Amino acid sequence: MDTTAAEQIARRAHAFIARVSAVLTDEPEFADTKIPALFAEHGAELNADAAALTQD
């Protein structure tokens, strides 16, 4: 994997973690619905990124 692709994956992962963190910090009362919604929205992309990182 080239550096550019790895950087893009890292940026997407960081953005996702920031979204989850924002929910937990700003709206903890909605975490039980908003966090699963984030995974539903971004889960396929996260799985594809994880697969790309583990390829030879």
Order of alpha helices (4+ residues) and beta strands (2+ residues): alpha-alpha
